[in-house]
Amino acid sequence: MNVWWLYKLRAALKSSATILMYHRVATPITDPWQLAVSPENFEQQLQLLTKSKSVVSVPQLVEALKSHKLNKKYIALTFDDGYIDNFHVVKPLLEKYEIPATFFITTGYVGQKKEFWWDELEKILIHTNRLPPSLKLDVEGKLYFFSLGTDTLLTKDLNIRHQNWIHYESPTARCRIYLELWRLISPLKHEEQQQILASLREWAQIETKPRPEYCCMNSKQVKELASNPLFSIGAHTAFHPALACHPASVQRREIVESRLFLEKIVSKDINILAYPSGSFNEESIAILKKEQYKAALSTIPKTVTNQEDPYKLGRFQVNNWGRNKFERNLLHWSCL
């Protein structure tokens, strides 16, 4: 018996749920965090999922887990952040194939003409045509110095290298500086992140005009999503902080504000949250329990079983794969 059939046998014998994590369905020029799946590949993935009789919504999955009734193989789809393509591209494709999904919305960006901080950082460092040769930046009272070397001008060669760039590599000085700044900015409060971005825009001498395709849905679009029985809405905090990096007071504000904002829009209870960047700690869980959230989703790559802690549910990030590779990964994940 070959490895493929062994995987199939193991998957068939194991009752569990595989939660899939998406962010965007789009074709960006650069995608270092592999957050985007092309519309063509996404439709191929949905066509494969239609052959499964066990694709359920996250709320259904949470209820089954609560009553220890995960008695077969389940699959659930989630979309984090609330990118505009979730409405214009994802929604019609899910409706076409009648596949349920849960959208976790970062409410501080809803209807705002601005990009998520990591996207704007990428736009400044990776897509600006000409940058100064050096950068001096104050982060929490500490000065950092960066040199672009020969990468000040965005040449054709740099563009090509950036298009194939994945975050664990640093093919250019611009990529290296982006990653270093990402690590510095990620644990900060939203206000501090915005101050640093303002400094970077001034340094790069560029306008603040956002790219429309990188913006979040507006309230009307979120409400329309929620009106379809196929779809459910979950919280993703107000401004996408790395929760574990902040005191309980900041975490509570982010969690509560996000929920209240969404409940006002959709007129439904919001009781499931996805941790931004998968960051959480015991304080995060204590707040969710006190606020009567039923479950929370992490980015830990593991399946969900009947014994799972509902506040530490695992998910698998889906990359820009065609049908065959997606099927192989689904089978592999279901055996973990």
C-alpha positions in Angstrom: 0.0 0.0 0.0 1.5 3.4 -1.0 1.7 6.5 1.2 -1.3 8.1 -0.5 -3.7 5.3 0.4 -2.3 5.1 3.9 -3.2 8.8 4.3 -6.7 8.1 3.0 -7.1 5.2 5.4 -5.9 7.2 8.4 -8.2 10.1 7.5 -11.2 7.9 7.2 -10.7 6.4 10.6 -10.2 9.7 12.4 -13.1 11.9 13.5 -11.9 15.5 13.5 -12.3 18.9 11.9 -9.9 20.7 9.6 -10.4 24.5 9.7 -9.0 26.3 6.7 -7.6 29.8 7.0 -7.8 32.2 4.1 -7.2 36.0 3.9 -7.5 37.2 0.4 -8.6 35.9 -3.0 -6.7 38.1 -5.3 -3.5 38.3 -7.4 -1.2 40.9 -5.8 2.1 41.8 -7.3 3.9 40.7 -4.2 2.7 38.5 -1.4 5.4 37.8 1.2 3.1 36.3 3.8 1.3 34.1 1.2 -2.1 35.6 2.2 -3.6 35.5 -1.3 -5.1 32.7 -3.4 -5.9 33.5 -7.0 -9.6 33.5 -8.0 -8.8 30.6 -10.4 -7.2 28.4 -7.8 -9.8 29.3 -5.2 -12.6 28.1 -7.5 -10.7 24.9 -8.1 -10.4 24.4 -4.3 -14.2 25.0 -3.9 -14.9 22.5 -6.7 -13.0 19.9 -4.7 -14.8 20.9 -1.5 -18.2 20.4 -3.1 -17.4 16.6 -3.2 -17.2 16.6 0.6 -20.5 16.2 2.4 -19.0 17.5 5.7 -18.2 21.2 5.0 -19.8 23.1 7.8 -19.8 26.6 9.3 -17.6 27.4 12.2 -20.6 28.0 14.5 -21.9 24.5 13.6 -18.5 23.1 14.3 -18.3 24.8 17.7 -21.7 23.5 18.7 -20.6 20.0 17.7 -17.5 20.3 19.7 -19.4 21.6 22.7 -21.5 18.5 22.7 -18.6 16.2 21.8 -20.3 15.2 18.6 -17.4 15.5 16.2 -18.2 12.0 14.8 -16.9 12.3 11.3 -14.6 14.4 9.1 -15.5 18.1 9.0 -14.1 21.0 7.1 -14.7 24.7 7.8 -13.6 27.8 5.9 -12.5 31.0 7.5 -11.4 34.4 6.1 -9.4 36.8 8.3 -9.2 40.6 8.3 -12.1 41.6 6.1 -10.4 42.5 2.8 -12.7 44.0 0.1 -12.1 41.0 -2.2 -13.9 38.9 0.4 -17.1 40.6 -0.7 -16.5 41.1 -4.4 -14.7 37.8 -5.2 -15.1 35.3 -2.4 -18.8 35.9 -1.7 -20.1 35.1 -5.2 -17.9 32.0 -5.5 -19.0 30.6 -2.2 -22.6 31.3 -3.2 -22.1 29.6 -6.5 -20.9 26.4 -4.9 -23.1 26.8 -1.8 -20.2 26.5 0.7 -20.4 28.1 4.1 -17.7 30.3 5.6 -17.0 32.6 8.5 -15.5 36.0 8.1 -13.5 37.5 10.9 -13.5 41.2 10.6 -11.0 43.8 11.9 -13.5 46.4 12.7 -11.3 49.5 13.1 -10.7 49.3 9.3 -14.3 48.7 8.2 -15.3 51.4 5.7 -12.0 53.3 6.2 -9.9 54.4 3.2 -6.7 53.0 4.6 -4.6 49.8 4.3 -3.8 47.4 7.0 -0.5 48.4 8.5 1.5 45.5 7.1 0.3 46.2 3.6 1.1 49.9 3.8 4.6 49.0 5.2 5.1 46.7 2.2 3.9 49.4 -0.2 6.4 51.9 1.2 9.4 49.7 1.3 8.8 47.4 -1.6 6.8 49.4 -4.2 8.1 53.0 -3.9 10.1 53.8 -7.0 12.9 55.7 -5.3 13.9 55.7 -1.6 16.5 57.6 0.4 19.7 55.6 0.9 19.3 55.4 4.7 16.6 55.4 7.3 16.7 56.5 10.9 13.7 55.5 12.9 12.6 56.0 16.5 10.6 53.0 17.9 9.6 53.3 21.5 12.4 55.7 22.3 15.1 53.6 20.7 16.8 54.6 17.5 17.2 52.2 14.6 19.4 52.7 11.5 19.0 51.0 8.2 20.9 51.2 4.9 19.4 50.4 1.5 22.7 50.0 -0.1 22.2 49.8 -3.9 18.4 49.2 -3.6 17.4 52.9 -3.5 16.0 52.7 -7.0 13.3 50.1 -7.8 14.8 48.5 -10.9 13.3 45.9 -13.1 15.6 43.3 -11.5 14.4 44.3 -8.0 10.8 44.0 -9.1 11.3 40.5 -10.3 13.0 39.4 -7.1 10.2 41.0 -5.0 7.5 39.2 -7.0 8.9 35.8 -5.9 9.7 36.9 -2.4 8.5 34.9 0.6 8.8 36.3 4.1 11.4 33.9 5.4 13.8 35.1 2.8 15.6 38.4 2.3 16.5 38.7 -1.4 17.0 42.5 -1.3 17.9 45.2 1.3 14.3 46.5 0.9 13.0 43.0 1.9 15.3 42.8 4.8 14.3 46.2 6.1 10.7 45.4 5.7 11.0 42.3 7.8 12.9 44.0 10.5 10.4 46.8 10.6 7.5 44.3 10.6 9.0 42.7 13.7 9.4 46.0 15.4 5.9 47.3 14.6 3.9 44.1 15.1 3.8 44.2 18.9 2.9 47.9 19.2 -0.4 49.6 19.8 -2.4 50.8 16.8 -1.6 54.5 17.5 2.1 53.8 17.7 2.0 51.8 14.5 0.3 54.7 12.7 2.9 57.1 14.0 5.7 55.0 12.6 3.9 54.7 9.2 3.5 58.5 9.1 7.2 58.8 9.7 8.0 56.3 6.9 5.7 58.1 4.5 7.5 61.4 5.2 10.9 59.7 4.8 9.8 58.1 1.5 8.1 61.3 0.3 4.9 59.5 -0.8 1.2 60.3 -0.6 -1.1 58.5 1.9 -3.6 57.4 -0.9 -4.5 53.8 -0.2 -4.8 51.1 -2.9 -8.6 50.3 -3.0 -8.0 46.6 -3.4 -6.1 46.5 -0.1 -8.9 48.2 1.9 -11.5 46.6 4.1 -15.2 46.0 3.4 -17.6 48.7 4.6 -20.5 48.2 7.0 -23.1 47.7 4.3 -21.0 44.9 2.8 -20.5 43.2 6.1 -24.2 43.4 6.8 -25.0 41.9 3.4 -22.5 39.0 4.0 -24.2 38.3 7.4 -27.7 38.3 5.8 -26.8 35.2 3.8 -27.4 32.0 5.8 -24.3 30.5 4.3 -22.1 33.0 6.1 -21.3 33.9 9.6 -19.4 36.8 11.1 -16.7 36.7 13.8 -14.6 39.2 15.6 -11.0 39.8 14.8 -10.4 42.7 17.3 -10.6 46.4 16.4 -7.1 47.1 15.1 -5.4 43.7 14.8 -3.0 43.8 17.7 -0.8 40.9 18.7 -2.9 40.4 21.8 -0.2 38.5 23.9 2.0 41.6 23.6 -0.5 43.8 25.5 -1.9 44.2 29.0 -5.3 42.8 29.8 -6.9 46.3 29.6 -5.8 46.7 26.0 -6.9 43.2 25.1 -10.3 43.7 26.6 -10.9 47.0 24.8 -9.9 45.4 21.5 -12.1 42.4 22.0 -15.1 44.2 23.3 -15.1 47.1 20.9 -14.8 44.7 17.9 -17.8 42.7 19.1 -20.0 45.7 19.8 -19.3 47.2 16.5 -20.2 44.0 14.6 -23.3 43.3 16.6 -24.6 46.8 15.8 -24.1 46.1 12.1 -25.4 42.6 11.7 -27.9 42.5 14.6 -26.7 39.1 15.6 -24.7 37.8 18.5 -20.9 37.7 17.9 -19.4 35.0 20.0 -16.4 33.6 18.1 -13.1 35.3 17.6 -10.0 34.7 15.6 -6.8 35.8 17.2 -4.9 38.4 15.1 -1.6 36.8 13.9 -2.5 33.9 16.1 -1.3 35.8 19.2 -2.9 35.1 22.5 -2.2 34.2 26.1 -4.1 33.1 29.2 -5.3 36.6 29.8 -6.9 36.6 26.3 -8.8 33.4 27.0 -9.9 34.7 30.4 -11.4 37.8 28.8 -13.1 35.8 26.1 -14.7 33.6 28.7 -15.8 36.5 30.8 -17.3 38.2 27.7 -19.1 34.9 26.9 -17.4 34.1 23.7 -18.0 30.5 22.8 -14.7 29.8 21.0 -11.5 31.3 19.5 -9.4 30.3 16.6 -5.6 30.3 16.5 -3.1 29.8 13.7 -1.7 26.7 15.3 -1.6 24.1 12.4 -3.6 21.2 14.0 -7.0 19.5 13.5 -9.8 19.9 16.0 -10.9 16.9 18.0 -13.6 16.3 20.6 -11.0 16.9 23.3 -10.0 20.3 22.0 -10.0 23.5 24.1 -12.6 25.7 22.3 -10.4 28.8 22.9 -7.4 27.2 21.1 -8.8 25.9 17.9 -6.2 25.2 15.3 -6.3 26.2 11.6 -4.3 25.5 8.4 -3.3 28.4 6.1 -4.3 27.8 2.5 -1.8 29.0 0.0 -2.2 29.7 -3.8 -2.5 26.0 -4.8 -4.3 24.4 -7.6 -6.7 21.5 -7.1 -4.3 18.7 -6.9 -1.9 20.2 -4.3 -4.8 21.5 -2.3 -6.3 18.0 -2.2 -2.9 16.5 -1.1 -2.6 19.1 1.7 -6.2 18.5 2.8 -5.6 14.8 3.2 -2.3 15.4 5.0 -3.9 17.8 7.5 -6.8 15.5 8.2 -4.3 12.9 9.5 -2.5 15.2 11.9 
